[in-house]
Amino acid sequence: MLHGIIAADNSLTPRERQFLLDIASGHEPQASSPRPQLLRQMEVAKILGVSRVTVWRMTKDSILRPVEILPGTIRYPLGEVEELAKKGLMGALTSRRKYTSDTPA
C-alpha cells in the first residue's frame, strides 16, 4: 500500500520518489550528498581561492550578497559564487569600481 501512495504522489521529484521507495522496500538508500545551495564563508573562500577576510571585504563592498538565515548567520548562494568564479575576481572588482568611480578616493 505504501508503494502505491509514494508512486501516486505528484509532489515528489523522481529522486525523492526513488529514495522513499528504496526505504519502503527495506533497501539501504544510496548515500548521495547533494551540493548545498547556500555556502559558508570558508567554502566561498576555498572556491574563489581567496582568504576569509577577502570574502568579508567582498561582502562589505557588495560584490557578494549573502543571505541571512538566522540573526548573525549568513550564507552565500552557490549560483552567485559560481558566477563570480567564472567571471573571475578581477572582472568583479573592475565592474564594482565602475559603480563607485564617481566617489572621491
N, C-alpha and C positions, 0 to 999 in steps of 0.2 A: 504494500500500500504506500509506503514511504517513497519508493522509487517512482510511482505514478504521480505523486504530489510534486516531487522535485522535477520530473520531466515536464509537467504541465505548467510550472511556474514561469511565466513570461518575463518576470522582473529579473531573472538571473542571467548573467552572461554565460556563454558556453564554458568558460573556465571555472566559474563558480559552480555551475551545474555539475561538471565533471568532478570537482572536488567533493561536493556533497554526495554524489553517487558513490564515489570511492569509499567515503566514510560509512555510508549506509550499507555497503556491501562487505564491510569488515576489512577492506584493504587499507594499507598504510598510504595516506595521500602523499603524492610526490612533494618533496620539500622544494618549493620554489621560492626564491627570495626576490619578490618584485622590487624594482628600484624605487626608492622613496621619492615622492613628488616634492617634498619640502626638505631642504638640506640644512644642516647645522653650519655654523661659521667655519669650523675646521674643515668640513667636507668641501665647502666652496673654495677655501684657500688651496686645498690639495688639487682640485680640478683645474683651477686657474694658475696654479704654480706660483702662488704668492704667499705672504705671511698673513696671519690672522689680523694683524694691525692694518695691513693694506686692505683687507676686506672691510674692516671697520671704517677706514677712510673712504672707501668707495661707497659705503652706505651713507656716510655723513655727506658726501658730495652728490648724492642721489644718482650715482651710476648704477648701484644695485638698490632695489626696492624690496626690503624684506616684508614678511607677513608676521604680525604679532599674534601668536597663537594663545598665549597667556600673558598677563601683565609682566613685562620684563623678559619674556621669552620670545625670541624671533627666529624665523626660519626663512630660507631663501628659496623661491620657486625654481625647480630644476630647469624648466624651459628657459627662463631668463638667464640662468648661469650658463647653460649650453650655448645660448645665442651669443653671450658675451665671449665665451671661449672661442667660438667660430670667428667672431668679428676680430678678436684679439684685443689685448688690453690697450695698445696704442690707439687703435681705432676708437675705442670707447672714450679714452681720455681726450682725444682730439675732438670728438663730437661734443663732449662735455664742455670743452674750452670755447667752442663756438657760441654756446649759450651764455657763457659768463665773460666773454671777451670785452663787453662794454663796461664791466665793473673795473674800477681802478685797482692796480696791484699794490 
